[in-house]
Amino acid sequence: MITTGPFAHVRNPLYLGNLLIYAGIGVMSYALWPWLVIVALAYFVVQYTLIVSLEEEHLASAFGDEYDRYRASVGRFVPRFSPYGAGRNEQPELDWKRGFVSERRTLQALTVIVAILAVRWILET
């Protein structure tokens, strides 16, 4: 279990980042403001809450009390300012290829959204 790096501040840094990216695109596009941003954020909160609850069940069964202490100290989506102090696990070596493969759906979704917004912008100008 990794509890250092970004995980020392928030339990789900990737999901939080994705949520902020989508919200930022919505705000920048000014598309259907503010309803698109509100609907997208609500959708992602529901989706990630369901995904995270399943992941947390697995982590609790795999790491037991250690994960319970971590979960009690570090927020699910709201970062803490000071890093979690009990974390001693090192981050694995960075593997860009594996990272891109695991996030291909997010990258595809971002590409489609940006393309739609670009086409909309071109057609309106």
Kinemage of the C-alpha trace (Angstrom):
@kinemage 1
@onewidth
@group {chain A} dominant
@subgroup {mainchain}
@vectorlist {calphas} color= white
{ca met a 1} P 0.000 0.000 0.000
{ca ile a 2} L 1.405 3.370 -1.034
{ca thr a 3} L 0.921 6.148 1.511
{ca thr a 4} L 3.670 8.538 0.419
{ca gly a 5} L 3.890 11.110 -2.364
{ca pro a 6} L 0.493 12.463 -3.415
{ca phe a 7} L -1.185 9.633 -1.474
{ca ala a 8} L 0.112 11.201 1.747
{ca his a 9} L -2.243 14.127 1.120
{ca val a 10} L -5.329 12.553 -0.477
{ca arg a 11} L -6.360 8.912 -0.904
{ca asn a 12} L -7.443 9.304 -4.532
{ca pro a 13} L -5.204 11.881 -6.216
{ca leu a 14} L -5.872 10.588 -9.726
{ca tyr a 15} L -9.644 10.790 -9.378
{ca leu a 16} L -9.427 14.235 -7.809
{ca gly a 17} L -7.203 15.375 -10.682
{ca asn a 18} L -9.599 13.982 -13.287
{ca leu a 19} L -12.502 15.743 -11.624
{ca leu a 20} L -10.621 19.053 -11.624
{ca ile a 21} L -9.581 18.624 -15.272
{ca tyr a 22} L -13.158 18.029 -16.413
{ca ala a 23} L -14.435 20.931 -14.326
{ca gly a 24} L -11.715 23.162 -15.793
{ca ile a 25} L -12.645 22.208 -19.354
{ca gly a 26} L -16.284 22.922 -18.585
{ca val a 27} L -15.477 26.312 -17.114
{ca met a 28} L -13.132 27.231 -19.980
{ca ser a 29} L -15.642 26.181 -22.626
{ca tyr a 30} L -18.387 28.215 -21.008
{ca ala a 31} L -20.710 25.629 -22.602
{ca leu a 32} L -24.202 25.594 -21.106
{ca trp a 33} L -22.810 27.471 -18.116
{ca pro a 34} L -23.210 26.525 -15.290
{ca trp a 35} L -25.389 23.460 -15.928
{ca leu a 36} L -22.864 21.375 -17.870
{ca val a 37} L -20.256 21.789 -15.126
{ca ile a 38} L -22.783 20.950 -12.393
{ca val a 39} L -24.069 17.848 -14.213
{ca ala a 40} L -20.537 16.662 -15.061
{ca leu a 41} L -19.324 17.135 -11.490
{ca ala a 42} L -22.384 15.323 -10.107
{ca tyr a 43} L -21.809 12.459 -12.549
{ca phe a 44} L -18.155 12.101 -11.600
{ca val a 45} L -18.860 12.326 -7.878
{ca val a 46} L -21.370 9.474 -8.179
{ca gln a 47} L -19.123 7.436 -10.490
{ca tyr a 48} L -15.970 7.874 -8.415
{ca thr a 49} L -17.781 7.304 -5.129
{ca leu a 50} L -18.961 3.923 -6.424
{ca ile a 51} L -15.533 3.008 -7.803
{ca val a 52} L -13.698 4.167 -4.678
{ca ser a 53} L -16.010 2.261 -2.334
{ca leu a 54} L -15.170 -0.988 -4.157
{ca glu a 55} L -11.453 -0.171 -4.135
{ca glu a 56} L -11.585 0.630 -0.422
{ca glu a 57} L -13.243 -2.715 0.333
{ca his a 58} L -10.370 -4.464 -1.427
{ca leu a 59} L -7.699 -2.375 0.315
{ca ala a 60} L -9.309 -2.916 3.727
{ca ser a 61} L -9.300 -6.675 3.225
{ca ala a 62} L -5.742 -6.679 1.858
{ca phe a 63} L -4.128 -4.323 4.407
{ca gly a 64} L -6.447 -4.455 7.434
{ca asp a 65} L -5.635 -2.134 10.332
{ca glu a 66} L -2.877 -0.343 8.440
{ca tyr a 67} L -5.393 0.782 5.816
{ca asp a 68} L -7.975 1.676 8.470
{ca arg a 69} L -5.467 4.034 10.136
{ca tyr a 70} L -4.600 5.569 6.777
{ca arg a 71} L -8.276 5.967 5.826
{ca ala a 72} L -9.026 7.656 9.169
{ca ser a 73} L -6.195 10.175 8.640
{ca val a 74} L -6.300 10.988 4.917
{ca gly a 75} L -9.341 12.321 3.042
{ca arg a 76} L -10.927 10.487 0.158
{ca phe a 77} L -11.129 13.545 -2.130
{ca val a 78} L -10.272 16.500 0.118
{ca pro a 79} L -6.491 16.824 0.511
{ca arg a 80} L -4.811 17.397 3.855
{ca phe a 81} L -2.144 20.085 4.046
{ca ser a 82} L 0.404 18.124 6.039
{ca pro a 83} L 1.501 14.751 4.679
{ca tyr a 84} L 0.421 11.522 6.331
{ca gly a 85} L 3.280 10.769 8.698
{ca ala a 86} L 2.913 7.018 9.112
{ca gly a 87} L 3.602 6.315 5.439
{ca arg a 88} L 6.819 4.410 4.926
{ca asn a 89} L 6.115 2.797 1.584
{ca glu a 90} L 8.031 4.043 -1.400
{ca gln a 91} L 6.453 4.846 -4.718
{ca pro a 92} L 7.132 2.246 -7.411
{ca glu a 93} L 9.340 3.272 -10.303
{ca leu a 94} L 7.559 5.545 -12.797
{ca asp a 95} L 6.300 3.635 -15.842
{ca trp a 96} L 4.828 6.072 -18.381
{ca lys a 97} L 3.637 3.359 -20.776
{ca arg a 98} L 1.726 1.539 -18.065
{ca gly a 99} L 0.288 4.836 -16.847
{ca phe a 100} L -0.990 5.808 -20.292
{ca val a 101} L -2.474 2.350 -20.828
{ca ser a 102} L -4.278 2.435 -17.481
{ca glu a 103} L -5.657 5.922 -18.211
{ca arg a 104} L -6.534 5.428 -21.865
{ca arg a 105} L -10.278 5.906 -21.250
{ca thr a 106} L -9.645 9.203 -19.475
{ca leu a 107} L -7.383 10.384 -22.297
{ca gln a 108} L -9.962 9.304 -24.891
{ca ala a 109} L -12.738 11.143 -23.053
{ca leu a 110} L -10.651 14.311 -22.749
{ca thr a 111} L -9.789 14.168 -26.451
{ca val a 112} L -13.431 13.761 -27.469
{ca ile a 113} L -14.581 16.587 -25.203
{ca val a 114} L -11.897 18.984 -26.425
{ca ala a 115} L -12.654 18.040 -30.069
{ca ile a 116} L -16.386 18.662 -29.583
{ca leu a 117} L -15.704 22.009 -27.943
{ca ala a 118} L -13.290 22.976 -30.730
{ca val a 119} L -15.814 22.078 -33.449
{ca arg a 120} L -18.520 23.988 -31.595
{ca trp a 121} L -16.255 27.014 -31.294
{ca ile a 122} L -15.318 26.876 -35.016
{ca leu a 123} L -18.962 26.613 -36.077
{ca glu a 124} L -19.972 29.556 -33.883
{ca thr a 125} L -17.276 31.910 -35.160
